[in-house]
Amino acid sequence: MATIDQLSGGRLTVGVGVGRDTPESKALGLPGDPRVRRLREGLEVMRLLWTTDGASYDGELYRFEGITLEPKPVQQPSPPVWFGAGAEPALRRAARLGDGWMGAGSSTADAFAAQVSTLHEALREAGRDPATFPVSKRVYIAIEDTEARARERLTPRLDTFYAWPGMTERVAVCGPAEACAEQLRTLLDAGAGELLLNPLYDYPRQLEELARLAALLRG
């Protein structure tokens, strides 16, 4: 990641998260806490190696002495680390440890607004200013002449991707560019400063439509 930050001239944003419980992990009786501990220690190790020569660390999962990482990233003290999280404990962890937060593409607009409220509360409790903490959301989107056509094109991709029937209906932004812009404005009003717009089919044409959509939003 430090190399990517160098090659990009300091444009790297690091995304982290603990993931979700899976049937396999539950069947094996694996608790969730080791994932949280691994994330916390891993983040401490990355930041330490990005900023220190001859670094040493003595954790439960990682232990080393006298390690120097080269190259160091361009961004100092480190590239920004954005958390992907939805549950309240994870949002509070993001407020304590993160430099930004991204709402999941699988969350509804209402859930996103509630998560932003929880995040801002946690930031204030941590003595941090919500106004200086970047917030974003991933949005699955399909732009077509009609909403029905957009949902018809997107549903086989998105519902299958998550193995979750009805996902498109619940969370996706679909329809003509003007209608999509109105739906996206609700996310901006809820606190999103950045939107990651994610088409899932006919990428060249959808990207052209997204450029037109961006112009509408800026207007």
C-alpha positions in Angstrom: 0.0 0.0 0.0 2.9 2.4 0.7 4.2 1.6 -2.8 0.8 2.4 -4.3 0.7 5.7 -2.4 4.1 6.5 -3.9 3.1 5.6 -7.4 -0.1 7.5 -7.2 1.5 10.7 -5.8 -0.3 10.3 -2.4 -3.8 9.5 -3.6 -4.3 6.2 -1.7 -7.3 5.7 0.6 -7.1 2.5 2.6 -10.4 0.6 3.3 -10.7 -1.8 6.2 -13.4 -3.8 8.0 -13.9 -7.0 9.9 -16.3 -8.5 7.4 -19.4 -10.4 8.4 -20.1 -13.7 10.2 -20.3 -16.6 7.8 -22.0 -20.0 8.3 -18.5 -21.6 8.1 -17.2 -19.5 11.0 -20.2 -20.2 13.1 -20.0 -23.9 12.4 -16.4 -23.9 13.6 -17.4 -22.0 16.7 -15.1 -19.1 15.9 -16.0 -16.0 18.0 -16.0 -12.5 16.4 -13.5 -11.0 18.8 -10.3 -12.3 17.1 -11.4 -10.5 13.9 -11.8 -7.3 15.8 -8.4 -7.8 17.5 -6.7 -8.6 14.2 -8.2 -5.5 12.6 -7.1 -3.2 15.5 -3.6 -4.6 15.8 -3.1 -4.7 12.0 -4.1 -1.1 11.8 -1.6 -0.2 14.6 1.1 -2.1 12.9 0.5 -0.5 9.5 0.6 3.0 10.9 3.7 2.2 13.0 5.6 0.9 10.0 4.5 3.8 7.8 5.9 6.3 10.2 8.8 4.7 12.1 12.2 3.3 11.3 13.4 0.4 13.5 9.8 -0.2 14.7 8.9 -2.7 17.4 5.5 -4.0 18.4 4.4 -6.4 21.1 0.7 -7.4 20.6 -1.3 -10.6 21.0 -1.2 -11.4 17.3 1.8 -9.5 16.0 5.3 -9.2 17.6 8.5 -7.9 16.0 11.5 -5.7 16.7 13.7 -3.4 14.7 11.6 -3.5 11.5 11.9 -0.7 8.9 9.5 -0.5 6.0 10.5 1.1 2.7 9.3 3.0 0.9 7.3 5.1 3.3 4.0 6.5 1.9 3.8 10.0 0.5 1.0 10.9 2.8 2.1 11.6 6.3 1.6 10.5 9.0 -0.2 7.9 7.0 -2.7 7.4 4.1 -6.2 7.9 5.4 -7.9 4.7 6.6 -11.7 4.5 6.0 -13.8 1.9 7.7 -16.6 0.0 6.2 -19.1 -0.8 9.0 -22.8 -0.9 9.7 -23.4 -2.3 13.2 -23.2 0.2 16.1 -20.1 -1.3 17.7 -18.3 -1.1 14.4 -19.4 2.5 13.8 -18.1 3.4 17.2 -14.8 1.7 16.3 -14.6 3.7 13.1 -15.1 6.9 15.1 -12.2 6.0 17.4 -9.7 4.5 14.9 -10.7 5.7 11.4 -10.1 8.7 9.2 -13.4 8.2 7.3 -16.4 5.9 6.9 -18.2 4.4 3.9 -21.8 3.0 4.2 -22.4 -0.3 2.5 -24.0 -0.6 -0.8 -26.3 -3.2 0.7 -27.8 -0.7 3.2 -30.9 1.3 2.5 -31.1 5.1 2.5 -32.9 5.0 5.8 -30.3 2.7 7.4 -27.6 4.9 6.1 -29.1 8.0 7.7 -29.4 6.2 11.0 -25.8 5.0 10.8 -24.6 8.5 10.1 -26.4 9.7 13.2 -24.7 7.0 15.3 -21.3 7.7 13.8 -21.6 11.5 14.6 -22.7 10.7 18.1 -19.7 8.4 18.6 -17.3 11.0 17.0 -18.5 13.7 19.5 -18.0 11.2 22.4 -14.5 10.6 21.1 -13.8 14.3 21.1 -13.7 14.5 17.3 -15.5 16.9 15.0 -18.0 15.2 12.7 -17.6 18.0 10.2 -14.0 17.0 9.6 -14.7 13.2 9.3 -15.4 12.1 5.7 -18.6 10.1 5.1 -19.4 8.3 2.0 -21.7 5.6 0.6 -21.5 2.9 -2.0 -24.5 2.9 -4.3 -25.6 0.2 -6.7 -27.1 2.1 -9.7 -28.7 1.4 -13.1 -29.6 4.3 -15.4 -32.1 3.5 -18.1 -35.0 5.2 -19.8 -37.5 3.8 -17.2 -37.2 2.6 -13.7 -38.7 -0.7 -14.6 -36.1 -1.3 -17.3 -33.3 -0.4 -15.0 -34.5 -2.8 -12.3 -35.0 -5.5 -14.9 -31.3 -5.2 -16.0 -29.8 -4.8 -12.5 -31.8 -7.4 -10.5 -30.2 -10.6 -12.0 -26.7 -9.1 -11.3 -27.2 -7.6 -7.8 -29.6 -10.1 -6.2 -27.3 -13.0 -7.4 -24.1 -11.2 -6.3 -25.4 -11.0 -2.7 -27.5 -14.2 -2.9 -30.3 -12.0 -1.5 -33.5 -11.9 -3.4 -35.1 -8.4 -3.4 -31.7 -6.6 -2.8 -32.2 -4.5 -5.9 -35.7 -3.4 -4.9 -34.5 -2.5 -1.4 -31.2 -0.6 -2.0 -30.5 0.2 -5.6 -30.9 3.5 -7.3 -32.7 2.9 -10.6 -34.3 4.9 -13.4 -33.6 7.8 -15.7 -30.7 10.1 -14.8 -32.9 12.8 -13.5 -34.8 10.4 -11.1 -31.5 8.9 -10.0 -30.2 12.3 -9.1 -33.2 13.0 -6.9 -32.6 9.7 -5.1 -28.9 10.4 -4.6 -29.7 13.8 -3.2 -31.4 12.1 -0.2 -28.1 10.4 0.6 -26.2 13.7 0.3 -28.8 15.3 2.6 -28.3 12.5 5.1 -24.6 13.3 5.4 -22.7 11.7 2.5 -19.9 13.9 1.2 -18.9 11.3 -1.4 -20.8 8.7 -3.3 -19.2 5.6 -4.9 -21.6 4.8 -7.8 -21.4 1.1 -8.8 -23.0 -0.1 -12.0 -23.0 -3.9 -12.6 -23.6 -4.3 -16.3 -22.9 -2.6 -19.7 -20.1 -0.6 -18.1 -19.1 1.7 -21.0 -22.6 2.9 -21.5 -23.4 3.1 -17.8 -20.2 5.2 -17.2 -21.3 7.7 -19.8 -24.7 7.9 -18.1 -22.9 8.4 -14.7 -21.0 11.4 -16.2 -24.3 13.0 -17.2 -25.7 12.2 -13.7 -22.7 13.8 -12.0 -23.4 17.0 -14.1 -27.0 17.0 -12.9 -25.9 16.7 -9.3 -23.3 19.4 -9.5 -26.0 21.6 -11.1 
